[in-house]
Structures are given as C-alpha cells and as structure tokens.
Amino acid sequence: MMLSSVSALCASPRASRDGRGRGRGRGRGYRGGVRASIEVEDATHPFADVNDGPKNLILIGGRGCGKSSVCRRIQAFDKRFKTFVLDDLIVYEAGMSIPAIVEAHGWRYFRDLEYKVCQKAASAFDGWTLIDAGGGVVVDLDENGNEMYSERKVEALKANGGKVVFLDRDIEYLCRRIAGDSNRPDLSATASFTEIMERRHPWYSRAADFIIDGGRSADDNERPLMKKKRIASRVLRWYYDVVGEDPPPLDGWFDLDV
C-alpha cells in the first residue's frame, strides 16, 4: 500500500474499540490514578530535555483497554492529530478481516503484516500522528511459534521520536470488555487470555515512555476505574510537556481533572 493509501485511511478510531512523567526509566507521574513512579526496562533513551517539535503519539495496551476511545477524545480536543488504527490498516492491506487473516495465514503472517503497517503509519506524516495500536503490537513469534517481545515493531513505532503510552488496565476489566467479541480471534489454542495478558504486561511496560494506570473498577477504593476523558487529559498533558508543544488555544477539558 502506497503512502497516499495510508493517508486516505487516516480517520477517527472505530467505535467498537476501545502526572507528567519525563524520560524512560524512572519518572514522576501525575498523582490521582497515574503511577507516581514509572519503571521500564532499557532506560537508555532519556528524552526529557529534547523538545524539538511534535512527535507521533502511540497508545498501546491489552485488548479492550480503551485505546480507541481515548484516541477519539484526544483527536476531538486537538485536531492537529491524524489518527491511524493499526488493525484497520491491516485489514485494508490484506483485504480481509483479522479473524480471516489468522485463519488463512496464521499468526506469524499477521505479525509480519503488522510490522509493515507500523512502519507505514509511523512515517506517514511529519509528526502529529496518533496511532491506536493493536493489543499484540509488542509481540512477535520465535522460531518455535512462542510469543516474544517485538523489538522491530516497537522501534518502528518510535521512529522519528514517537512517544508510546501504555494504558494499563486490570486483566479482569479486559476480560469483561472483550467477552463475546467475534471480531477478535483467539490468541492461543492452549493459553488463557489471562495468561497471555500476564505474559505481555512487562512487554507493554518495556515499550512505554509513559504508563497510566486505568484502575480496576468503579467500586475499588485503591484502584478506582479512571474515566477515558481523564485518561485522555493526562496523556495530553504529558505529551505536550515532553515534546514542548502548546495545547490548542481553547478552553479545553484536558485542564479539568475530572
């Protein structure tokens, strides 16, 4: 698919999907639901003092965590962003649904196609690209077909200084969100969704420049469920801070901690 085709698909995320930390390694995050301390592996790329213009913003996290809903809110507030949904681009490239791709070609083919789409989306524009990444964007398969951390896809997304945000949700919340969704093929014939999410969690953290804790449930006093509007607000505050950009000249909801 040519670059013009990628640009043509640039739109708000589909309806069915779903602090201020500096640098990788350890950073101070917003309080009130956002982790005050961010720990990720490979803390070799401090960007705290690099404010050299707009960068791509990439949201990652498990199936059903709310990435698409948060992306819609971000783009609604700041229309400088152009949004790509990686799963939609994959469907466009393959000419078939994701379950059909996996059934016909297997997960390895799908991950290779996902890598190509990551490269195209990350380079489609000169910054201000908002990428809604699929739940397996941090995953590749080893020679035995087992899941492993995907260096190549993460590096592709971070090309040109892209900033990755991990929307961290409780696994029980994710299970409730995806139950009965026929558009999401089974991730494994042997491992449960919970087991897969537990394995992937450190990979999301490793890929992230910023981690935001979305909470467990509305009734949980220790980790109350954070509304998507608040998540979008805090993601934007962090993004504007690290890339040195000002928000739009509007009275925006991103200033409201609600």
N, C-alpha and C positions, 0 to 999 in steps of 0.2 A: 504493500500500500504506500502510495506516494505521500509526501508531507502534506500536500493540499488535501488529501483524503482524510488525514488525521485532523487537520484544522476544521474540515467540514463537520466532523463528529463532535467538535467541541461544544458542549452544552451543559445544562444543569444535570446533576446526577439523577438517575431514575428514582421514581418514588418508592419502589419496593425495597430499596436498600437503606439499608442503613449502611499570680505566680510569675513568674518571669524567670525562666531558667536560662543561664548562659553557658554555652560551650558543651562539649561532650565530656563525659567523665562524671564529675560531681558539680551540681549547680544548685542555686537556690530557686525553688519553685514558689508559685503563688500558694498561699495557705487557703484553708477552707475547702478541702477536697482534692487539691493538687498536691502531689508529693513534694514535700519540702526539700527532700534530697533525692537527686537523680543519679542512679548508679547504672552505668552501662560499661560493657567491655570495650577494649581497644580505644582508650581515651587518648587518641593521638592527633586529633584534629580540632584544636581549640579555635572557635570562630568568634569568640566573644568580642574581639576588637576589630573584626572585619565587617565594616558597614559600607559595602561597595555597591549598593543598589539592590533592586528587587530580585528575589530568587524564587524558584519554584517551591511550592508548599505541598508536601505529600502526607496524606493520612493513611496510617496502617493500623491493623488490629484484627482480631478474630471475626469470623462470620457473625453478623448480627450485632456488632458493637455500636453501630450508629454512624459509621463513616460518611455514608451518603447524605444522611440528614444533616450532619454537621457541615458538610461541604455546601449543601444548599443554603444554609444560613450564612456561611462565610461569603459566598458569592452574592447573596442578596444584599449584604451590607457593603461589600467592596467590589464594585463591578469592574475593577481592573483585572480581576482574576478571570481566566478562561479555564473551564473545568473539563477534565477528562475522567471518565470512568473506565478503568483498565479492562474490566470484564466486558463492557460494551465494545471496546476496540478489538478485543479478542474474537468476539462473536462476528464482528464486521470482517476481520481478516479471514476467518475460517469459513464464513458463510453458513454457519450452523450454530445451534445453541451449545452452551457449555456442557450439559449432560451428553449431548450428541457427540461433541468433540472427544470427550473422555471415553465414551463407549466405542467409538470408531477407531481412535488412535492411541488411547491410553494417557496416563498422567504425565509421562516423560515428554511426549509430544506437546501436551498442553503447557508444561513449564517452559519448554523451549520457545513456544509461541509467545508466552507471557513475557519472556526476556526481550524478544524483539519489540513487543509493544511498549515495554518500559523505556527502551532506547528511543523510540519514536516520540512518545509522549513527552519525555524529558527534554527533547531538543526541538519541539515544535515551535516554541516561541522564545523570545529573549526575556525570560522571567515572567512572573505573574501567572504561571501555570499552576492550577490547583488540581492535584491528582488524587482521585479516590481509588486506592489500590485494593486489590482483592486480598482475601484473608491469607492466601498462600504465597504472597509476593516475596516473603522471606525464605521460601522453601525451594530447594532443588532435590533431585534424587541421586543417590550414589550408584555405584556400579551394580549393587545388589537390589536396587529399587527402593531403598530406605530413605526417608526424609533426612535432609541435611540443610544447614544454613546456606542461603544463596548469596554468596559474595557478589556474583556478577549482576544480579538484579538490583541489589541494594546500591552497588556502585553506579549502575546505570541511572537509577532514580536520583542519586546525589550529584550526578554530573552537573557542571555549571553552578555548583554551590547549593543544590536543592536541600531543603530542610525537611526532615522527617519527624512527624509527630505520631506517637503511639497512643491510641485511645484504648486504655486498659480497662476492661470490664470483667466482672466476676464471671466465671465459667457457667455457673447456674443461670445467670442472666442471659448469656449467649444461647444456652440450650433452649430456654423459653422462647427466645426470639426466632430461632430457625426451625422450630418444630413444625413439621408438615409442609415445608417449602420444597416443592418439586423442582424448582429451578437450581437447587444446589445439590450436585451429585455427591454420593457418599465418598468421603475422603479415604477410607480404608475398608478392606473386607475383614480385617482382623482387629483393628484398634477402635475403641470407642471415641466419640467426639471429645469427651473429657480428657482422655489420654492424649489425644493429638494436641489439644489446646495446652495442656500442661507441658508437653514437649516443645511446642512452639513459643511459649511465653518468653523464655530467655532470648530467643532469636529476635522477637519484636523489640525487646529492650536493647539488645545489642545494636540493632539498626537505627534506633531512635536518637534524635538530637534532643527531644523533649518528650517526657512521659506525663500524661494526665490521667489521673485515677477517676474513672467514671462512676465509682461506687458499686454497691451490691444491690440494694433495694430501697424503696421509699421508707420501709419500716426499720431499716438498720441504722441505729444511732451512731455507730462507729464509722460506717461507710455508707452514708445515705446516697441514694441514686442521684447523680448530677444531671440536671436537665440539659438537653442538647444545646439550648440557647446559651447557657452558661459555659458549656464546653467550648462552643464556637467563640465566645467572647474572650476566653482565656487563651485559646490558641492564637487569636488575632493579636492580643496584647503582646504575647511572646514573639510572634513573627515580626511585628513592626519594630520591636525593640532590637532583635538580633540582626535585622537587615538594614536598620537605620532609615526606615520609611515612616512617613506620617500617615495616619488614617485619613479617609476622605473628609473633606470639610463639612461634616454634617453632625447633627446631634445624634450620635449613634448609640445603639443599645449595647455596643461592646464595652462601653464605660459602666454599664449597670451590672453590678454583681448580684444578679437575681436568677 
